[in-house]
Amino acid sequence: MIIRFIFRSIRQQFHMSRILFILLTCTIISCNNSDTVEAKKDAGDFSVKRSFGDDLQFLRQYHKDLVVLGDSGGAQVIIAPAYQGRVMTSTTEGEKGLSFGWINHELIASGKPAEHINAFGGEERFWLGPEGGQFSIYFKKGVEFKFDNWFVPKEIDSEPFNLVSADDREAKFEKEIHLENYSGNRFDVRVQRDIHLLNRQAIDSALGISVPPAVQVVAFESGNFITNTGATTWDKKTGMLSIWILSMMNASEKTTVAVPYVKDGDTARLGPIVTDDYFGKVPADRLKINNGLILFKADASHRSKIGISPKRALPLAGSYDATNNVLTVAQFSLHEGVVDYVNSLWKIQDNPFRGDAVNSYNDGPIDGKQMGKFYEVESSSPAAALAPGKTLYHMHRTIHLKGNKEDLDKIAMKLFGVGVDQIKL
């Protein structure tokens, strides 16, 4: 009887342990799958709103070496060394605040590398141009210019940048890169990338206006350097590289990009105000040109892109999110009188150095699929005519200001010549 009781107790304990093991296993599987399931919602749903803390927690699951810049006022920035020293996102209000950068949660959670591009997202990433043409670094020599043959160089797509130093205000990165362009010419490049979190005083100086105390603000600035470490000069015969900075930011249904342009001067001398036919002509209700300001709808509902040439561009662009009362300002290097910018059109070009200095992209569905609810503000350096040992520098600064319309109006008027209610389509 005693032995039978013992065996019965053992069987009961084993049965309970087995149930607990199954429940625990299901919980673990559920937790591992939840990121991917939740991430899939991002692609086409404005209702998915993540805080900065949500994004930080998510990224820390996959990257233990994240760099977080921050101050006591709530301004914080996340940088990923694994993604080329990429600024993943920022906020004005600490972990509870809005997360401004668009992040491809589904791709990161999958852990599966993509063939042509690893579109991890990120509020500011480092790329190199040109993308297309006879000097492209995205197409191998002699291939046809079509997507099947287009590959982002691994050095600016899937390989990490080396973290040189970091503290709570600054992070520095470097990378040695070796590329070959479509014409078969080799480029040996040292990339240096320094990212700084700006304080209020520096922000006021950059904007040329004192930001009202009630406005929450975060600002970061990247200094980007490329050095020719090879033995030959980069020129118009061999092709030249350029620094290309792209910012992927969360869109809302009421986000509009604003790009000021040089309006004085005739079209024959300055060229068209805007290039608006990258992916088919932008519909008239999504693009407005008026008295020195280009307005471009950035609601992530229609795939489209615009570009402004160096003859028309100013060192300023921005956007206004009327849903969340966020004014975003982008400032960048623009070399006065320099007009040689690489051309990224996917074809052999008559003018390979007549490209854009400023671009904006709005994501949207293609064949019923969409990468995500984001838009981009992009800036480029001139084509780098560098002798061996010489360096080109390009700065890109991002400032997010969140507050009431009255305060944001003062800043928008100073920078764009209109109030935030006029930065709408």
Buried (B, 14 or more C-beta within 10 A) or exposed (E): EEEEEEEEEEEEEEEEEEEEEEEEEEEEEEEEEEBBEBBBEBBBEBEBEBBBBBBBEBBEEEBEEBBBBBBEBBBBBBBBBBBBBBBBBBBBBBBEBBBBBBBBBBBBBEEEEBEEEBBBBBBBBBBBBBBBBBBBBBBBEEEEBEEEBBBBBEBBBBEBBEBEEBEEBBBBBBBEBEBEBBBEBEBBBBBBBBBBBBBBEBBBEBBEBEBBEEBBBBBBBBBBBBBBBBEEBBEEEBBBBBBBBBBBBBBBEBBBBBBBBBEEEEEEEBBEBBBBEBBEEBEEEBBBBEEBBBBBBBBBBBBBBBBBBBBBBBBBBBBBBBEBBBBBBBBBBBBEEEBBBBBBBBEEBEEBBBBBBBBBBBBBBEEEEBBBBBBBBBBBBBBBBBEEEEEBEBBBBBBBBBBEBEBBBBBBBEBBEBBBEBBBB
